[in-house]
Amino acid sequence: MIDNAHRLGLLVIGPQVEEPQGAATLWMSGIDLIQGNLVQQADGNLDFDFAHAVL
């Protein structure tokens, strides 16, 4: 499904990712974006340190 979306030029978002194992599996599968409390609690500002994050 991810490959088909990429062939159509779409980005794939993994929503509601709460655990590192789930994020790692999605990332290794080719997902483009991860959304959920693992990355950052819901807030009006995005201030997650992507440069130093490690899964």
LINLIN-V743321 format. One record per backbone hydrogen bond with DSSP energy under -1.0 kcal/mol. CO is the residue of the C=O (numbers start at 0). NH is the residue of the N-H. If there is no record, write none. Layout:
# LINLIN-V743321
CO,NH
CO,NH
This chain:
# LINLIN-V743321
0,4
1,5
2,6
3,7
4,9
5,8
11,31
11,32
13,34
16,37
18,22
19,23
20,24
21,25
22,26
23,27
24,28
25,30
26,29
32,13
34,16
35,38
35,39
47,49
